[in-house]
Each structure stands twice: as C-alpha cells, then as structure tokens.
C-alpha cells in the first residue's frame, strides 16, 4: 500500500513524467516476459537491446500517443456512467486502436530493420490478431498506468509477435 500511495503522490506531482516512465517500464517488462517466459530464451540469450527498444517505444510513442488520446476521448465523451464508458470503448476500438496498431507495428518493424515491403506484409498478417479492448472505468490520470499494468501480458504478446520474422 505504501508503494501505491507513493505512486499516487508522484502521479499527482508529475503526471506526465510518471505516465511516461510507467509506460516505458511496463513495455520493457512485457518484453522481458516475452523473451523469458514465452520464447524461453534464458538469461544468456536475452536481447537487452530489444528490451531497451520496447522501453523507448513505451516512453516515446505509447505514453504520449495513448495519454493524449485518453485526454481527447474524455473531452469528446465526458461523463463516468456505464453508457459513457461504452461509447469511449466503441470509439477507441472502432477508430483509434486500428490506427494506433497500424502505426505501432510498422514502427517496430522499421526499428527491427524490415524493408517497407516486409513491414507491409507483416502488418497485414498481424494487425487483425492484435486488436484488443481497453479499460475506461478508471479516472483519466490513472488510465494509462492501469491499461499498461493490465497490458503487461498484452505487451509480452505484442513484443513476441513484433519480433518474429
């Protein structure tokens, strides 16, 4: 509980910094889980550069894009009722998630050195499989952290898929 309270204080004092660090840390954790538990690489074969790439994407792409989107979404659909949450989820999953994943996957492919043609083929193969729902019954300033915590398993899966050739 003390750790959670410290996180809440830090989030209140420095919301953007804490959200960026949270997203980066959890993206990195997702990659570690992917490499160690899903791919069973072992510590000797762990690709540290790959983990750092995921951390960088979490800090430099995921946090700013999702954090900004959640703010826009809260302005577009104000309210905290169940119907508001449903509207947000439908807009997010129907409009935003396809665009987000359509950017994230090619960005990861580019960072992995894929050609434009290979990147496009991989996007067409993976994109439908990686559509997932997000959570909206959480206050805006906690949303990115909650989504990222819940998404550690998702991040592991995404890292595993994004690094398959």
Secondary structure as UniProt FT lines:
FT   HELIX           2..13
FT   HELIX           15..33
FT   HELIX           34..38
FT   TURN            42..45
FT   HELIX           48..57
FT   HELIX           58..62
FT   HELIX           63..76
FT   HELIX           82..91
FT   HELIX           92..96
FT   HELIX           97..111
FT   TURN            112..113
FT   HELIX           116..126
FT   HELIX           127..130
FT   HELIX           140..150
FT   HELIX           152..162
//
